[in-house]
Amino acid sequence: MSVNGIASVDVSLDKGLATVKLKPGNSVTLKQLHNAIAKNGFTMKQSRIVAAGKVVQTADGVKFQISGSNDLLSLLPDEATVSAPTSNTSANFVVEGAIPESAKDKVPDSVRYRSLTEEK
């Protein structure tokens, strides 16, 4: 299964690791990545993420809306020392962290962030 917007994929069967790099300005969704990985016989495990987007307030709490795909992920601090984000829908942010492994046949819906930096 091919997913438009992927720049490269590097797979190490010895390490059980795949690295997927996306093209700038892509509109790839987590569901597309999840489905492509599953279709090729693999399981999406915890994944490192660096993504641009916006912090938004929803009825369910503060979320991160990934630019291009509009995926909404709940923002969970990786450690107690990480400051909580403020909702500023006019600003763009870069989030760095991990997307936890989700239950079978479920698309990930949160990111444990180590940093959330406003783009200048």
C-alpha positions as CSV (number, residue, x, y, z in Angstrom):
1,M,0.0,0.0,0.0
2,S,1.4,3.3,-1.0
3,V,0.8,6.5,1.0
4,N,1.2,9.9,-0.8
5,G,3.3,12.3,1.3
6,I,5.9,9.8,2.5
7,A,9.5,10.9,1.7
8,S,11.3,7.7,2.8
9,V,10.9,4.4,4.8
10,D,13.8,2.6,6.4
11,V,13.1,-0.8,7.8
12,S,15.4,-2.8,10.1
13,L,14.1,-6.3,10.7
14,D,17.0,-7.0,13.1
15,K,15.9,-4.1,15.3
16,G,12.2,-4.5,14.7
17,L,12.1,-0.8,13.7
18,A,10.8,1.2,10.8
19,T,11.5,4.9,10.3
20,V,9.0,6.8,8.2
21,K,9.8,10.3,7.2
22,L,7.1,12.5,5.7
23,K,7.5,15.2,3.1
24,P,7.0,18.8,4.3
25,G,3.4,20.0,3.7
26,N,2.1,16.4,3.6
27,S,-1.5,15.5,4.5
28,V,-0.9,12.0,5.7
29,T,-3.1,10.9,8.5
30,L,-2.3,8.5,11.4
31,K,-5.1,6.2,10.1
32,Q,-3.4,6.0,6.7
33,L,0.0,5.1,8.3
34,H,-1.7,2.6,10.7
35,N,-3.5,0.9,7.8
36,A,-0.4,0.8,5.6
37,I,1.6,-0.7,8.4
38,A,-1.1,-3.3,9.2
39,K,-1.6,-4.2,5.5
40,N,2.1,-5.1,5.3
41,G,1.8,-7.5,8.2
42,F,3.2,-5.3,10.9
43,T,1.9,-3.6,14.1
44,M,2.2,0.1,14.8
45,K,4.2,0.3,18.1
46,Q,5.0,3.3,20.2
47,S,6.3,5.9,17.7
48,R,8.5,9.0,18.0
49,I,6.9,12.1,16.6
50,V,8.0,15.6,15.5
51,A,5.0,17.4,14.0
52,A,3.8,21.0,13.3
53,G,0.3,22.1,14.2
54,K,-2.0,24.0,16.5
55,V,-3.0,23.6,20.2
56,V,-6.8,23.6,20.4
57,Q,-9.3,23.4,23.3
58,T,-12.1,20.9,22.8
59,A,-14.8,19.6,25.1
60,D,-12.4,16.7,25.8
61,G,-9.5,18.9,26.8
62,V,-6.4,20.3,25.1
63,K,-5.5,18.7,21.9
64,F,-2.8,19.0,19.2
65,Q,-4.2,19.4,15.6
66,I,-1.5,18.2,13.2
67,S,-1.1,20.5,10.2
68,G,-2.2,19.1,6.9
69,S,-4.0,16.0,8.2
70,N,-6.0,17.7,10.9
71,D,-5.6,14.7,13.1
72,L,-6.4,15.6,16.7
73,L,-4.3,14.1,19.5
74,S,-4.8,14.5,23.2
75,L,-1.7,16.2,24.7
76,L,-0.2,14.3,27.6
77,P,3.0,15.5,29.3
78,D,5.8,13.0,29.2
79,E,7.0,14.1,32.7
80,A,5.6,16.2,35.5
81,T,8.3,18.8,34.7
82,V,6.9,19.5,31.3
83,S,4.7,22.6,31.2
84,A,1.1,22.3,30.2
85,P,0.2,24.0,26.9
86,T,-1.9,27.0,26.6
87,S,-4.6,27.1,24.0
88,N,-3.5,29.6,21.4
89,T,-5.3,28.7,18.1
90,S,-3.6,31.5,16.2
91,A,-0.1,30.2,16.8
92,N,1.7,27.3,15.2
93,F,3.6,24.8,17.4
94,V,6.0,22.0,17.0
95,V,5.4,19.0,19.2
96,E,8.1,16.4,20.0
97,G,7.3,13.3,21.9
98,A,5.9,9.8,21.5
99,I,2.6,8.3,20.2
100,P,1.8,5.4,22.5
101,E,1.0,2.0,21.0
102,S,-2.7,1.7,20.6
103,A,-5.1,-1.2,21.0
104,K,-5.4,-3.6,18.1
105,D,-7.3,-2.0,15.2
106,K,-7.4,1.3,16.9
107,V,-5.7,4.5,15.6
108,P,-3.5,6.3,18.1
109,D,-5.3,9.3,19.7
110,S,-2.7,10.9,22.0
111,V,0.9,12.1,22.1
112,R,3.1,12.1,25.2
113,Y,5.0,15.3,24.6
114,R,8.5,16.2,25.8
115,S,8.4,19.6,24.2
116,L,5.9,21.9,22.7
117,T,7.5,25.0,21.1
118,E,5.7,27.9,19.5
119,E,7.0,28.5,15.9
120,K,8.3,32.0,15.5
